[in-house]
Amino acid sequence: MNLFEQYRTPLLRYAVSFGVPVPDAEEIVQEVFLSLFRHLSLGRSRQNLPGWIFRVAHNLTLKRRYANKRRVELFDRDEGVAELRIDASPDPEEACSNRQRQERLLAVVRSLPEMEQGCLRLRAEGFRYREIAKILGISLGSVSAFLTRSLAKLTRADRG
């Protein structure tokens, strides 16, 4: 399996998790691999390519998100995704409770500082703390603190 096949879907999910529309996320993934081609063509380091790929995706996604900031479709799309994830339960009360829980947790994630959201997204993609620190350009201690704080907020919101 080549790098594109291996990382296309995780990169796409990662970019979309920042709130950029899927077509923009697809363009970002293409730009990441064009950058990788240029990087390797220049004979630059092949060390930790997954970390390098996600770091480039992170930066491109932030640039695209800021460029698209005036779009209001972000909330509409997120609400649609939350509704699609609801388990179709025969019990309407349980379905309503699940939807409220998801909305509460999604609101908590949206309210987190950008670095905490980034740490959570990368951890959800399976990256280790050291890899997250490298991708985001922060210390290992910061990654640990951000994840601990974020998970505590999510746990409190889930109980309440």
C-alpha positions as CSV (number, residue, x, y, z in Angstrom):
1,M,0.0,0.0,0.0
2,N,1.4,3.4,-0.9
3,L,1.4,6.5,1.3
4,F,-1.5,8.1,-0.6
5,E,-3.7,5.1,-0.2
6,Q,-2.7,4.7,3.5
7,Y,-3.2,8.3,4.5
8,R,-5.8,9.7,2.2
9,T,-8.8,8.8,4.3
10,P,-7.3,9.8,7.7
11,L,-6.1,13.1,6.3
12,L,-9.5,13.8,4.8
13,R,-11.2,13.0,8.2
14,Y,-8.6,15.2,9.9
15,A,-9.2,18.2,7.6
16,V,-13.0,17.8,7.8
17,S,-12.8,17.7,11.6
18,F,-11.6,21.3,11.5
19,G,-14.9,22.3,9.8
20,V,-13.7,22.7,6.2
21,P,-16.1,21.4,3.6
22,V,-15.3,18.0,2.1
23,P,-14.3,19.4,-1.4
24,D,-11.9,21.8,0.4
25,A,-10.5,18.9,2.4
26,E,-10.0,16.8,-0.7
27,E,-8.0,19.7,-2.2
28,I,-6.0,19.9,1.0
29,V,-5.1,16.2,0.8
30,Q,-4.0,16.7,-2.8
31,E,-1.8,19.7,-1.8
32,V,-0.3,17.7,1.0
33,F,0.8,15.0,-1.4
34,L,2.1,17.5,-3.9
35,S,4.1,19.1,-1.1
36,L,5.4,15.6,-0.2
37,F,6.5,15.0,-3.8
38,R,8.4,18.3,-3.8
39,H,9.9,17.6,-0.4
40,L,11.2,14.2,-1.5
41,S,12.3,15.4,-4.9
42,L,14.5,17.9,-3.2
43,G,16.1,15.0,-1.3
44,R,14.9,16.2,2.1
45,S,14.4,13.9,5.1
46,R,12.2,10.8,4.9
47,Q,12.2,10.5,8.7
48,N,8.7,10.4,10.3
49,L,6.8,10.9,7.0
50,P,3.4,10.4,8.7
51,G,4.1,13.2,11.2
52,W,5.4,15.4,8.3
53,I,2.2,14.7,6.3
54,F,-0.1,15.5,9.2
55,R,1.8,18.6,10.0
56,V,1.5,19.9,6.5
57,A,-2.2,18.9,6.5
58,H,-2.7,20.7,9.8
59,N,-1.2,24.0,8.5
60,L,-3.0,23.9,5.1
61,T,-6.3,23.1,6.8
62,L,-5.9,26.1,9.2
63,K,-5.1,28.4,6.3
64,R,-8.2,27.1,4.4
65,R,-10.4,27.4,7.4
66,Y,-9.4,31.0,8.0
67,A,-9.9,31.8,4.4
68,N,-13.4,30.3,4.6
69,K,-14.2,31.9,7.9
70,R,-17.1,34.0,6.7
71,R,-19.0,30.9,5.6
72,V,-21.9,30.0,7.8
73,E,-22.3,26.5,6.5
74,L,-20.0,25.2,9.2
75,F,-22.8,24.9,11.8
76,D,-25.3,23.5,9.3
77,R,-22.9,20.8,8.2
78,D,-21.9,19.9,11.8
79,E,-25.5,19.5,12.8
80,G,-26.2,17.3,9.9
81,V,-23.2,15.0,10.8
82,A,-24.5,14.8,14.4
83,E,-27.9,13.7,13.2
84,L,-26.4,11.1,10.9
85,R,-24.5,9.5,13.7
86,I,-27.5,8.9,15.9
87,D,-28.3,5.2,16.4
88,A,-31.7,4.5,14.9
89,S,-33.4,3.2,18.1
90,P,-37.0,2.0,18.2
91,D,-37.3,4.0,21.5
92,P,-37.8,7.7,20.7
93,E,-36.9,8.8,24.2
94,E,-33.5,7.0,24.0
95,A,-32.9,8.5,20.5
96,C,-33.6,12.0,21.8
97,S,-31.3,11.4,24.8
98,N,-28.5,10.2,22.5
99,R,-29.0,13.3,20.2
100,Q,-28.8,15.6,23.2
101,R,-25.7,13.9,24.5
102,Q,-24.0,14.2,21.1
103,E,-24.9,17.8,20.8
104,R,-23.6,18.5,24.3
105,L,-20.3,16.8,23.6
106,L,-19.9,18.4,20.2
107,A,-20.5,21.8,21.8
108,V,-17.8,21.1,24.3
109,V,-15.3,20.1,21.6
110,R,-16.2,23.2,19.6
111,S,-15.6,25.4,22.7
112,L,-12.1,23.9,23.3
113,P,-9.1,26.0,22.4
114,E,-7.6,25.2,19.0
115,M,-4.6,23.4,20.3
116,E,-6.7,21.1,22.5
117,Q,-9.0,20.3,19.5
118,G,-5.9,19.5,17.4
119,C,-4.5,17.2,20.1
120,L,-7.9,15.4,20.4
121,R,-8.2,15.0,16.6
122,L,-4.7,13.6,16.2
123,R,-5.2,11.3,19.2
124,A,-8.4,10.1,17.6
125,E,-6.5,9.3,14.5
126,G,-4.2,7.0,16.6
127,F,-1.1,9.2,16.9
128,R,1.0,8.9,20.0
129,Y,1.7,11.8,22.3
130,R,5.3,12.3,20.9
131,E,3.9,12.3,17.3
132,I,1.2,14.8,18.2
133,A,3.8,17.1,19.8
134,K,5.9,17.0,16.7
135,I,3.0,17.6,14.3
136,L,1.7,20.5,16.3
137,G,5.1,21.9,17.3
138,I,4.5,21.8,21.0
139,S,6.0,20.0,24.0
140,L,5.1,16.5,25.1
141,G,4.0,18.0,28.4
142,S,1.6,20.4,26.6
143,V,0.1,17.5,24.7
144,S,-0.5,15.6,27.9
145,A,-2.0,18.6,29.6
146,F,-4.2,19.5,26.7
147,L,-5.5,16.0,26.4
148,T,-6.1,15.6,30.1
149,R,-7.9,18.9,30.3
150,S,-10.0,18.1,27.2
151,L,-11.0,14.7,28.3
152,A,-11.9,16.0,31.7
153,K,-14.2,18.6,30.1
154,L,-15.8,15.9,27.9
155,T,-16.3,13.6,30.8
156,R,-18.0,16.3,32.9
157,A,-20.3,17.2,29.9
158,D,-21.1,13.5,29.4
159,R,-22.2,13.1,33.0
160,G,-24.2,16.3,33.0
